[in-house]
Amino acid sequence: MNKELTLREKAQRLYEYAFTIVWTDAMTSGNRAFYTTLQHNRKFIEAERRMYKPNQDTLYSFLPIQLEHTPYILEIPELEDKNRYLLVNILNLKTEMVLTKGSKNEKNGAGKYIILYRDAEIPEEYTDYIPIRSEDSRNYFIIRLESYGEEDYEIANAIQNQFVMKALYPERIVERDSLLANYHGQSSFMTEMQPDEFIRRLAGTLADTKHDDVMLEYMRDLQLTDVNVTYDSLPLDIQKDIREGFADGLQSILNYSGLEGYESNGWHAYIDSVGDYGKKYRYRSYINYFAVMPNLYTDTVYPNLETDSNGKKLDSHKTYKLHFKKDGLPQAKYFWSIILYGSPSEQLVINPYKKYLINSHGINKFYFNEDGSLDVIIGREKPEDERYFANWIPAPYEEDSFTLLMRIYGPTQELLEKKWEFPTVLPVE
């Protein structure tokens, strides 16, 4: 017989469940223009403290959408460049995939779609559009379009302009309080959030989000199902249970250690279930604490490295050799990259060479060893041997440590089965 949970334990489990929802509630809140204007990043992001670990692979286009009040029209163009990677996602407040199209689909998923709230009727003039339905009103639409760098921006931007994503009835949009100007990423935003704001945001999702039935019961037990509830209006004993339970929940998320992880030569990759979490709420919150609405694990895998292959923290004062065995480069269906970020900032290391990464597009420039293996040099100083310039990633001067993040777009079955051996990273003696 299962032991009845205490209110503090229910508050902890509710926090683990609602963590992602509360954060995405903030990410999908703004004024009318926020919900009706498709925003495009026209170049790679270099110095943007609001974004955690910005990539140098794809250009983003994004639009938070509000379906309770209006359907949205999405038109995806067919790309002439069949080798250019494309991923088009719509995620709900729980970061579940409502739509995922792109290079993995025939004609890259090109077509006309109408995005609808639950069982809303299709307007007569759009009956030839493909219906996509979400159980949540607020969702996040995002395009990731591969760009080959500055010389490619003009072409990539022209492709971005071909996408259509618009509200049919923009005048019906309901404005919501947007993120504050001092927002510096989801990690600090959620860590610093007090119970009163957490409860306020969660209550704001009750009317337009399909919640887990068990979690709704916990909300009822904690007296949180009134959309007008405030933390201060609750009895003091329940305030205490919520405050302590939420603190327990945050620690359980930060300390998460599950079977989804894959360790190899110091690299750590979460593979299983990312973007398809089911009821793994603590795991979902852990992933969203560090990542911004990550892709399905079958679309992209994000191995991370914080220590060398001997288990010692990466040190900016040292020089390292990232070693790939012969035929040991990441086996991506589309392309891959490895980007260096300063730590603890988790931002790109700005340098005069604009070198932030190595990727599969640079293979023809790499200097390979005679046995076919590849050594990438990581350090502050530019290699004296010019042959290694393409193989070099600059380490930070202003921070004492750094991390590496690998992005594998279209992971092979070998990686998904956790059989691929990651490259070693060792200090140069």
N, C-alpha and C positions, 0 to 999 in steps of 0.2 A: 504494500500500500504506500502510495507516494505521500511524503510528508508535506503538509500545508506550508507554503512559503510565508515568511513574515512580510510585512509591508516594506521593510527596507530591502529585502531580497527581490520583491516585485518591482520596486523602484529601480534597482540595479538592472534587472532584465529589460525593463521598459527603456531605460537610458541606452542600453546596448542596441536595442531595436531602433529607437527613434533618433539616435545620433546622426545617421546619414540623412534622415528625412528633415531634421531641423537644419542641418547645414545646407542641403539643397533648397530648402524653403528660402533661406537667405540668398542663395545664388540665383533664384528664379523670382526675385522680388524687385520691382522698379516701377517707373512711370510708364505712361502709354507708349512713348517712343521705344522704350526698352523692349516691349512685347511686339512691336510692329516694324522695327527697322533691322533688317539682316546686317549684322556687323561683320566686316572682313578684316583680318590681319593681312596687310598687303606685303609684309616682309617678315622675316624671322624676328622673333623677340629676343633682344640681347639683355637689356637691363630693365626688368619689370618686376619689382619687388612683390607685386600682388599675385604673381604666378609662381607656383612651386616647380622648380626644375623645368624651365621652358625648353622645348626641343628646337632643333635646327634641321628638321626633316620635312615637316608639313606646315602649310599655312592653314590657319583656322578661320572658319566662318561660323557664326553662332547666333542663336536667337532663342531666348526663353519664350515659351508659348503658354497660353492660358485658354484651355479648350472649353471650360464650362460656359464661357460667354461667346465664343466664336470658333468655327472650324478654321483650319489653316490649309492652304494650298501649297504643295511641294512639287516642283518640277526639277528632275535630275537630268542633265544633258548627257548624251553619249560622248565619251572622250575620243578624240581622233588619235591621241597618243595612247596606244594600248598598254604601254609600259609604265605609264604614270599612275602611281598608286592613289586610290581614292577610297575613303570610308565615310559613309553618311549614317549618323546615328540619331535616334531620338530616345532619350532616357527619361523615365518618370522620377518622381521624388525619391523613390527607393533605389534609384540607379539601376533599375531593371530595363532591359532593352525593349522598347516599343517598336522600333524599326532599326534594322541594320542592313545597309546596302553598300555596294561598291565594287571594287576590283574582283571580289570573290564571286560576283554574279555575272550572268550573261549580259553583255553590253553594259557592264558596270552598274546594273540596276536602273538604267535610264528609263524614265517614264513619268507619268503624271499621277500624283497621289493626293488624296484628301484626308487630313488628319482630324479625327472626330473624338468627342468625349462620350465614352460608354456607348449607349444605344441611340445616340442622336441621329436623326434622319439626314440623308444626303440631299442637299439642295438640288432641285430638278436639273439645273443647268450643269451640274457636275457629276451626273450619274455615270459618265464614261471614265471617271477618275477611279483609281484603285483605292478602296477605303482602308485606312489604318486606324485602329481604335485604341484609346488608352483609358484605363480605369481611373487615372488621376487627372485632375484638371491642369495642373502645372507640370510642364515637362521641359526638357532642355534639348534643343536641336543643335547639332554640331557637325561640321564638315571638316575632314582632314584631307587636304590635297597636297600631294607630294610636290615639292619644288626643288630644283637642282641648284639653287643659290641665286645670288644677285643678278646674274646674267639671264636668269630665267623668270624673274619677277613679272615682267611685262606679259609674257605668255600665260603664266599661272594666274595673274590677276584677271586677264581676259576670260579665262575659264571660270573663275569665281563669279564673274558678272553674268554668266549664263544660267546660274541657279536661281530659281524662284522659290521663295518661302514667304508667304504673306497671310495675314489675317483677313478672312472674308468680311468681317464686320468690326473693324478696328474701333469704332465709336463705342462698342459695348465693353471694351476692356476696363477692368477695375484696377486702379493703381494701388501699389503696395509699397511700404517703406523699403527703400533700397539700402544696400550695404553702405556703411559709413566710409568716408574718404580714407580713413586710416586703416582700412582692411589690408592685412599683410599675409593672406593665405589662410586656408581652412584649419591648419593645425593650431596656430595661436588663437584664431577666432573661436574655435570650439573649446580649447583648453581654458580660456579666460571667461567663457560664458557662465553666468550665474544661473541658479535654478529658476529665478523669476523670468528671465528672457527665454530660457529653454522651454518652459511651460507655455509661455505666451505664443511662441512660434509653433509649438506642437498643437496647441488648441486651434491655431489658425489653419491647420490642415484637416481638421475633423470633417468639415463639410464637403470637401472636394477630393479626398484621398481615400482609397480603399485600404483600410488598415487590417492588420492581422487580428482575428477574433480573440485570441488569447490575450494579446496586448491591450485590446479594448477592455477586456475584463479587468486587467491590472489598472487601467486608467480609471475605471469605475470604482475600484476598491480604494484608489488614491484620491478620489473625488476630482478627477481631471477631465471629465467628459462634458462639462459645461463650457461652451465656446467663450464665455465671458469670465471664466475662472482666472484668478491671479494667485500667485504663490502666497502673497500676504493675506489673502482672504481665507486661506486654509487653516484648520486647527493647528496649534503649535506642535502637537505630537506628530501629525502627518508632515508638517514642514520639516521636522527633524528627520523622519524616515526618508523623505525625498532627498534632502540635502546629503545625508550619509549614503543613501543608495546610489545617487548620481555620482558621488565621489568614488564609490566602489566600482561603478560601471566604467568610469573613465580609466581607472587603473587596470581593470580587466581588459579593456581594449588595448591600452598601451603595452600590456604584458602578454598580448595574445601569442600563443605558440600552437599551431595546429598542424595537421597532416598534409595541408595543401602545399607546404613549402618544399623547395628542392635546393639542396646545398651542394656546391661543387667548387673546389679551389677558392673558397672564400666568398664566392658569389652566392646570393640568395635570390631565388625567384619564386613568387607565388603564382602558381599555374592553375590548379584546379578551381573551377567555379567562379573565377573573377568575371563579373558582369552577368552571372547566372547563379546567384547565391542561394536561392531557395530560402530556407529558414536559418541559414548560417548568419545570424544578425551580428554577432560579435566580430566574426571574420569580415563581414561587409563593412562594418564601421572601421575596423583596423585598416583595411585597404583604402577607404575613403579618407582616413586621417592623413595618409601620406600621398595620395594620388587624387587627381581631379577627374572624376567620372571616367575611370579607365575603360578601355575597350574590352570586349569579350576576350577571354584568354585564348580562344582559337583564332582571333584576329591579330592580337599583339601580346607579346610577353615582355616583361620589364625586369630583367635581372639587375640587381643592385649590388655594389661592392663598397664596403666601408673599411675593410681590413685587407692586408696583403694575404697571400696564400699560406703564410705562417701564422695567421691570426692576429697580427699586430696592426694597430690603427694606421691608416695611410698618413704619411708625414710629408708636408709640402717642402720640407728642407732636404728631403732625399730624392734621388732619382730612381725610377722603377722601370722594369722591363715587363711589358705585357706580351706574353708569348703564346702564339697560336702554333700548334703542330701543323705539319704538312696536311693539307686538306681539312684543317680544323677550324676554318672560319665559320661564323654562324650560318647555318643552313636555312635561310629565310626564303619563302616562296617569292617574296617581292623585294625587300631590301632590309638592311640593318644599319645600326649606328651605335657607337659608344661615345657618350658625351661626359666631360668632366665638369663637376660643380664644386665650388669652394664650400667648405664646411666651417661653421654651422649655417651660413647664409643659404646654401643650396641654390646658388645663382651661378651663371656662367662666369668664367674668369676672363674679364675683358683684357685683351692684349692687342698690340699694334698689328699683328698678323691675321686677326680675326679667325684664329684657329681654336676651335672649341671641341673638336671631335675627330674621329675617323669613321668612315662609313664605306659601304659597298661600292659607292660611286667612285671612290678613290683607288680602287684596286689597281688600275693601270699606272698609278703614280707611286704605289708602294715599292719599297726596296725589299725584296724577298731574299732570305738566306739561300745558300747553295742547295740545301736539302729540301727547299720548298716551304720551309716554315717561315713565320713572320714575327718580327720583334717590333713592338711599338714602344717608343721611349716616352716616358712621362716624367717631366721635371721642369724646373724653372728656367733653365738655360737652354737656349737654342743649340741643337747638336752641331758640333764643329764640322762633322762630315755632312756635306750638303745632300748626300744620298738619303739621309735619314730625316730630312725636313718633312717630307710627306708622312713619315711614320711618327711624327712627334706631336704630343698634346701638351701644351704649357700648363704647369701647376701654378697655384696662386702665390703671390708674394704677401698679400695682405691678410691671408688666413693660414693657420698652421696645419690645416688638414683639408682633405677633399674626399669626394665620393665619385664613383663611376656608375653610370646608368646605361645599360644596354637596352636598345629597343629592337625587337625582332618582329618585323611586319610579315605576318603569314608564317608562324612557326611550323616547322616540319613535325611529322609524327614522332620522330626520334626525340625531339625536345619535349613534346607533350607527354611522352611516356617516361620522361626524366632519365633518358639514357645518354644524352649528349654531354660531353665533358667540356666545361668552361675553361677558358684560357687561364694560365697562371699569371700572377702579378707578384713579382719579387724585387726587392731592392737591388740595385747594382752595387756590388762591392768595390 
